[in-house]
C-alpha cells in the first residue's frame, strides 16, 4: 500500500506492508541550481531498517532522515556541496557529448569522442568526480606530453597477391571474408606504409610470417604537438565546467590555479598553441608552377581539378569536398563555402557545417583558378550527361567519382602522395597546398585581413601567428620593391 504526503517543501511517497508497517519512504525535494538557477528535484529512497519495531521508533528515525535530507538539498542550492559520486567518463560521454552534438559541428564532436577515449585509457571507467584530484589531472597531462606516438613504417617485402590467389582464388573473396580494404592492400603493393593493425590482420588471415612479408622500421620518438595537448586541455576544461554547473565538481582542475603546462621540447608552435608553418611544409613559387605543370600530364580530370583548386584557392580539403555547382557564380567569378564533407570513424562520411562562422564565406576566384574551374565544368557536364544513372543523387556535387557517386573524402590524400612520388616533387602534405596559397598571398603583398577572410580564419591575428615566418620574407620583398621604385628615378 502506498501513500503520498507533502510537508513544506518536501514530498514523501510512503509504502506499507500487508500488516500496515512502514517499509519504504521516497523523499523528493526541490532546489535552484546555484549557477544556472534551474529548478531541480533531488530524490532519496529510505528503506526502514528491520531492527526498528515500534511506530514511535520508526517515526523518530524518519524525522531524522527528513531533517538531514532537507539540509542536504538546501546545501546543494547554496553550492556548498557537490554530487561527486557520478562516474567521470560516463558523464563525459552521456551528458557532455550529448549536449555538444546538439550545438557543435560533428567534427568537434568527433574530436571529443577521440579525446574522451584517451581520458578513459588513463583514468579508467569507474573513477567518480569526488575521487578525481588535481594531481591526477596534472599527471594525465604529464604522461600525455611524454607519450611516444611514433608509428612504425611497415612496408611489404614481397607481393601478397600470389598467396591470396592461392588460398582464396580472388582478392574480392579474401577482402570480403576478413573485411580488409582492397585499397589498403593496393597501397601496400605500391610500396606505401600500412598500419601495424592492418599487418597483423593480413598475416593472421593468410597465416603468413610478419618477418617474411613485411619490413618493419621503428622511427625516431614523436610526441604530441603543443596544439594537440591544448585540445585535450580544452575538452577536459569544458567537461569540468559542465560538471561544476551540475554540482558534480567543486572547481576546474585544468585552470591555471592547478595546472600550468610546460613544453620542454622544441616544437613549431607559439605560446597560444597555434601551429606555425615553416618553408618545409609548403611549395615555393617555382615548385608550385612545377606542380601545376605535372598535373596537366595526368589523365584523371577529377584529380587534376582537385589538387589544382586546393593550391589556387586556399580552401580546406573538406570544404572543396562539400562544394556544389550552385556555390559557384560564373558571372561574378566567386565561390561560396557553406558546408564541409569529410570522414571520421565516429560518423563515417558526412556533411557538416563549417568549423567556424568565418568558414562561411564568399571569395573571388583569381583568373587562373577560374580557368581551371571552367575547364573542369566542361568535362564534368559531358561526362555526367553520358552516365546519368551513376549520378542521379549527386549531380550537383563537384567532387564526383569516375565510377559513379562521390569521391571518398580520404581518397585525394593518396592522389597527392602518388603525384609527389611519381614526379619526384617536394614531399608536403595535401593541407600544405592551403598553406602554400596563404604564404604566397603574403609574399605577393596581400594584406593579412584579406588573406584571413579568403581562407576562413575568424581572427587575422591567428593568420599572423601561423604564417609569421613568411611575413618576414614578405617584409624583405617589400623593401626590395621599394628600392626598385627609387632606382627607376
C-alpha positions in Angstrom: 0.0 0.0 0.0 1.3 3.5 -0.9 0.5 6.8 0.5 1.7 10.3 -0.6 2.1 13.2 1.8 3.5 16.8 1.4 5.1 18.9 4.1 6.5 22.3 3.4 9.0 21.9 0.5 9.1 18.0 0.5 7.1 15.2 -1.0 7.0 11.8 0.7 5.9 8.6 -1.0 5.3 6.0 1.7 5.0 2.3 1.2 3.5 -0.1 3.8 3.5 -3.9 4.1 0.4 -6.1 4.4 0.5 -5.6 8.2 0.5 -1.8 7.9 4.1 -1.4 8.9 6.1 1.3 7.1 8.5 -0.3 4.6 9.9 2.5 2.4 9.8 6.2 2.0 10.8 8.2 -1.1 11.7 11.8 -0.4 11.6 14.4 -3.2 12.8 17.9 -2.5 13.3 20.8 -4.9 16.1 23.4 -5.1 17.5 26.0 -7.5 20.9 25.1 -9.0 23.2 27.9 -7.9 24.8 28.7 -11.2 22.2 28.1 -13.8 19.2 28.9 -11.5 17.3 26.0 -13.0 14.8 24.2 -10.7 15.8 20.7 -9.9 14.3 17.8 -7.9 16.5 15.7 -5.7 15.3 12.2 -4.7 16.2 9.9 -1.9 14.9 6.4 -1.0 14.9 5.4 2.7 14.3 1.7 3.4 13.1 1.3 7.0 15.7 -0.8 8.9 14.2 -4.1 10.1 15.5 -3.6 13.6 13.1 -0.7 14.1 10.0 -2.2 15.7 7.5 0.3 17.2 5.8 3.2 15.4 7.4 5.8 17.6 10.9 4.4 16.9 10.2 4.4 13.1 8.8 7.9 13.2 11.8 9.2 15.1 14.2 7.7 12.6 12.0 9.0 9.7 12.0 12.6 11.2 15.8 12.4 11.4 16.1 11.3 7.8 13.8 14.1 6.7 15.8 16.8 8.5 19.2 15.5 7.1 17.8 15.2 3.6 16.2 18.7 3.6 19.5 20.2 4.9 21.5 18.3 2.2 19.2 19.8 -0.5 19.5 23.3 0.9 23.3 23.0 0.8 23.1 21.9 -2.8 21.1 25.0 -3.6 23.7 27.2 -1.9 26.5 25.5 -3.8 28.1 24.2 -0.5 28.4 20.6 -1.6 28.7 18.6 -4.8 27.1 15.4 -6.0 30.5 13.8 -6.9 29.6 10.1 -6.9 28.9 10.3 -10.7 31.5 8.5 -12.9 33.7 11.0 -14.8 33.8 9.0 -18.1 30.1 8.2 -18.1 29.3 11.8 -17.5 31.7 12.9 -20.3 30.1 10.5 -22.8 26.5 10.6 -21.9 25.9 14.2 -20.6 28.6 16.4 -22.1 28.9 14.8 -25.5 25.1 14.6 -25.9 24.8 18.3 -25.3 27.7 19.1 -27.6 26.3 17.1 -30.5 23.2 19.4 -30.4 25.2 22.6 -30.6 28.6 21.9 -32.2 29.8 20.5 -35.5 30.3 16.8 -36.0 34.0 17.4 -36.4 34.2 18.9 -32.9 32.0 16.1 -31.5 34.3 13.5 -33.1 37.3 15.1 -31.6 35.5 14.9 -28.2 34.9 11.2 -28.7 38.6 10.6 -29.5 39.9 12.6 -26.6 37.5 11.1 -24.1 38.8 7.7 -25.3 42.3 8.9 -24.2 40.8 10.0 -20.8 39.3 6.6 -20.3 42.5 4.8 -21.2 44.3 6.7 -18.4 41.6 7.3 -15.8 39.6 4.1 -16.3 35.8 3.9 -16.4 35.0 3.8 -12.7 36.6 7.0 -11.4 34.0 9.3 -9.9 34.2 13.1 -9.6 34.7 13.0 -5.9 37.7 10.7 -6.4 39.2 12.9 -9.0 42.1 15.2 -7.8 44.2 18.0 -9.3 47.2 15.7 -9.1 45.5 13.1 -11.2 44.8 15.7 -13.9 48.3 17.0 -13.7 49.8 13.5 -14.1 47.5 12.9 -17.1 48.9 15.8 -19.0 52.5 14.9 -17.9 52.2 11.4 -19.4 50.4 12.8 -22.5 53.2 15.2 -23.2 55.9 12.5 -22.8 54.0 9.7 -24.7 55.8 8.4 -27.8 53.2 8.4 -30.6 55.6 7.5 -33.4 54.2 4.9 -35.8 56.4 2.2 -37.3 56.9 2.2 -41.0 55.6 -1.1 -42.3 56.1 -2.0 -46.0 55.8 -5.1 -48.0 58.9 -7.2 -48.8 57.1 -9.3 -51.4 53.7 -9.4 -53.0 50.6 -10.7 -51.2 48.6 -11.4 -54.4 50.1 -14.8 -55.1 49.3 -16.0 -51.6 45.8 -14.5 -51.7 45.0 -16.2 -55.1 46.4 -19.5 -53.9 44.2 -19.6 -50.8 41.1 -17.7 -51.9 41.1 -17.5 -55.7 40.3 -13.8 -55.9 41.2 -10.8 -53.8 37.5 -9.9 -53.6 36.7 -13.1 -51.7 39.6 -12.6 -49.3 38.8 -9.0 -48.6 35.1 -9.6 -48.1 35.7 -12.5 -45.7 38.1 -10.7 -43.4 36.7 -7.2 -44.0 40.1 -5.9 -45.3 40.2 -2.9 -47.6 41.3 -3.6 -51.2 42.6 -0.1 -51.4 44.8 -0.7 -48.3 46.3 -3.8 -49.9 46.8 -1.9 -53.1 48.6 0.9 -51.2 50.9 -1.7 -49.6 51.6 -3.3 -53.0 52.5 0.2 -54.3 55.2 0.5 -51.6 53.3 2.6 -49.2 53.3 2.1 -45.4 50.4 0.4 -43.7 49.3 0.3 -40.0 50.5 -2.3 -37.6 46.9 -3.3 -37.0 46.4 -4.0 -40.8 49.6 -6.0 -41.0 48.6 -8.2 -38.1 45.1 -8.7 -39.6 46.6 -9.7 -43.0 49.1 -12.1 -41.5 46.5 -13.7 -39.3 44.1 -14.2 -42.2 46.8 -15.6 -44.6 48.7 -17.5 -41.8 52.0 -15.9 -43.0 55.0 -14.6 -41.2 55.3 -10.9 -40.5 59.1 -11.0 -40.8 58.9 -12.9 -44.2 56.5 -10.5 -45.8 57.0 -7.1 -44.1 59.8 -4.8 -43.4 59.2 -3.0 -40.0 61.2 0.1 -39.1 60.7 1.9 -35.8 61.1 5.7 -36.4 62.5 8.3 -34.0 60.3 9.1 -31.0 57.5 11.5 -31.8 55.4 13.4 -29.3 52.1 15.3 -29.3 52.5 18.9 -30.6 51.5 21.6 -28.3 48.2 22.4 -30.1 47.2 18.7 -29.7 47.9 18.8 -25.9 45.9 22.1 -25.7 42.9 20.4 -27.4 42.9 17.8 -24.6 43.0 20.5 -22.1 40.2 22.5 -23.7 37.9 19.4 -23.9 38.6 18.4 -20.3 38.0 22.0 -19.1 34.7 22.1 -21.0 33.6 18.9 -19.3 34.7 20.1 -15.9 32.8 23.4 -16.4 29.7 21.4 -17.2 30.2 19.3 -14.1 30.6 22.4 -11.9 27.2 23.7 -13.2 25.7 20.3 -12.4 27.3 20.5 -8.9 29.4 17.4 -9.5 32.7 19.1 -9.1 33.8 22.0 -6.8 36.4 23.5 -9.1 38.0 23.3 -12.6 41.3 21.4 -12.2 42.5 22.4 -15.6 42.6 26.1 -14.7 45.9 27.9 -14.2 45.4 27.7 -10.5 46.0 24.0 -10.6 47.6 23.2 -14.0 50.5 25.0 -15.7 51.8 23.1 -18.7 55.4 23.4 -19.7 56.6 22.2 -23.1 60.3 21.2 -22.8 60.8 20.1 -26.4 61.3 22.4 -29.3 58.0 22.4 -31.3 56.8 24.6 -34.0 54.1 26.4 -32.0 53.8 29.7 -30.2 52.5 30.3 -26.7 48.9 30.0 -27.8 49.3 26.5 -29.1 48.9 27.6 -32.8 50.9 25.6 -35.3 53.5 27.8 -37.0 54.0 26.8 -40.7 57.6 26.7 -42.0 59.0 26.6 -45.5 59.5 22.8 -45.2 55.7 22.4 -45.3 54.9 24.5 -48.4 55.9 24.8 -52.1 57.8 27.9 -53.2 56.7 29.7 -56.4 58.8 27.6 -58.7 57.7 24.3 -57.0 54.1 25.4 -57.3 54.4 26.1 -61.0 56.1 22.7 -61.5 53.2 21.0 -59.5 50.6 22.6 -61.8 52.6 21.6 -64.9 52.9 17.9 -63.9 49.2 17.8 -63.1 48.5 18.7 -66.8 50.1 15.4 -67.7 47.6 13.4 -65.7 44.5 11.8 -67.4 42.3 11.9 -64.3 40.3 15.1 -64.6 38.9 15.0 -61.1 42.4 14.5 -59.6 43.8 17.4 -61.7 41.0 19.7 -60.8 41.0 18.9 -57.1 44.7 19.4 -56.4 44.9 22.5 -58.7 41.9 24.0 -56.9 43.4 23.4 -53.4 46.6 25.2 -54.4 44.9 28.1 -56.2 42.0 28.8 -53.7 43.5 28.1 -50.2 40.3 26.1 -49.3 40.4 23.3 -46.7 40.1 19.8 -48.4 36.8 19.2 -46.5 35.4 22.5 -48.0 36.3 21.5 -51.5 34.7 18.1 -50.9 31.5 19.8 -49.9 31.3 22.2 -52.9 28.3 22.1 -55.3 27.9 23.9 -58.6 25.2 26.1 -57.0 28.1 27.5 -54.9 30.0 28.8 -57.9 28.9 32.1 -59.6 30.4 32.1 -63.1 29.2 35.6 -63.8 30.8 37.2 -60.7 33.7 34.6 -60.6 33.0 33.8 -57.0 33.0 30.7 -54.8 30.8 30.4 -51.7 31.8 28.0 -49.0 28.9 26.8 -46.8 29.5 23.2 -46.0 32.2 20.5 -45.3 32.2 16.9 -46.4 34.5 14.6 -44.6 35.1 11.2 -43.0 35.8 10.0 -39.5 35.4 6.8 -37.6 32.5 8.1 -35.4 30.2 9.3 -38.2 31.6 7.7 -41.4 31.2 10.0 -44.5 29.1 13.0 -43.7 28.3 16.7 -44.5 28.8 19.2 -41.7 28.7 22.9 -41.1 32.0 24.9 -41.4 34.1 24.7 -38.3 33.7 28.4 -37.5 31.4 31.2 -38.6 34.3 32.6 -40.6 34.2 29.3 -42.6 31.0 30.6 -44.2 32.5 32.9 -46.9 32.4 34.0 -50.5 35.7 34.9 -52.3 36.6 36.0 -55.8 38.5 33.5 -57.9 41.8 34.6 -59.5 41.7 34.2 -63.2 44.0 31.1 -63.1 41.5 29.3 -60.8 38.5 30.5 -62.8 40.1 28.9 -65.9 40.7 25.6 -64.0 37.0 25.6 -62.8 35.7 26.4 -66.2 37.7 23.6 -67.9 36.5 21.1 -65.3 32.9 22.2 -65.7 33.1 21.5 -69.4 34.4 18.0 -68.9 32.0 17.4 -66.0 28.9 18.2 -67.9 29.8 16.0 -70.8 30.9 13.1 -68.6 27.9 13.1 -66.3 25.4 13.6 -69.2 26.6 10.3 -70.7 26.3 8.4 -67.4 23.2 9.9 -65.8 22.2 6.7 -64.0 25.5 6.8 -62.0 25.0 10.3 -60.6 21.2 10.6 -60.1 21.6 11.6 -56.5 24.9 13.6 -56.8 24.6 15.7 -59.9 25.3 19.0 -58.2 28.4 17.9 -56.3 31.8 18.9 -57.8 33.9 16.1 -56.5 32.3 13.0 -58.1 33.9 9.6 -58.7 34.7 8.3 -62.2 32.9 5.1 -61.2 29.7 6.9 -60.0 28.7 8.6 -56.8 31.1 10.8 -54.9 34.8 10.5 -54.3 35.6 9.3 -50.7 36.9 12.3 -48.7 40.2 10.4 -47.9 41.0 9.5 -51.5 42.6 12.8 -52.5 45.3 12.3 -49.9 46.5 9.2 -51.9 46.3 11.3 -55.1 48.7 13.8 -53.6 51.2 11.2 -52.5 51.1 9.5 -55.9 51.8 12.8 -57.7 54.7 13.8 -55.5 56.3 10.3 -55.8 55.7 9.9 -59.5 57.3 13.2 -60.4 59.9 13.3 -57.6 58.5 16.6 -56.2 59.0 18.1 -52.7 57.1 15.9 -50.1 54.5 18.1 -48.4 51.1 17.1 -47.1 47.9 17.9 -49.1 47.0 20.5 -46.5 50.3 22.1 -47.4 48.6 23.3 -50.6 46.4 25.6 -48.5 49.4 26.8 -46.6 51.2 27.4 -49.9 48.3 29.6 -51.1 48.4 31.6 -47.9 52.2 32.0 -47.8 52.4 33.1 -51.5 49.5 35.5 -51.0 51.5 37.2 -48.2 54.6 37.3 -50.4 52.6 38.9 -53.2 51.7 41.8 -50.9 48.1 41.0 -50.0 47.0 42.3 -46.6 46.5 39.9 -43.7 42.9 40.7 -43.2 42.0 39.9 -46.8 44.0 36.6 -46.6 42.3 35.6 -43.3 38.9 36.2 -44.9 39.7 34.2 -48.0 41.0 31.2 -46.1 38.3 31.3 -43.4 40.1 32.5 -40.3 37.9 34.2 -37.8 40.7 36.3 -36.4 43.5 37.8 -38.6 45.9 37.5 -35.6 45.7 33.7 -36.0 46.8 34.1 -39.6 49.7 36.3 -38.4 50.8 33.6 -36.0 50.5 30.7 -38.4 52.4 32.4 -41.2 54.8 34.5 -39.2 57.9 33.2 -41.0 56.5 34.2 -44.4 55.7 37.7 -43.1 59.4 38.2 -42.6 60.1 37.1 -46.2 57.3 39.4 -47.4 58.8 42.3 -45.5 62.1 41.8 -47.2 60.4 41.6 -50.6 58.5 44.8 -49.8 61.8 46.5 -49.0 63.3 45.3 -52.3 60.3 46.6 -54.3 60.7 50.0 -52.6 64.3 50.1 -53.6 63.3 49.2 -57.2 60.8 52.1 -57.2 63.5 54.6 -56.4 66.2 53.0 -58.5 64.0 53.9 -61.6 64.3 57.6 -60.8 
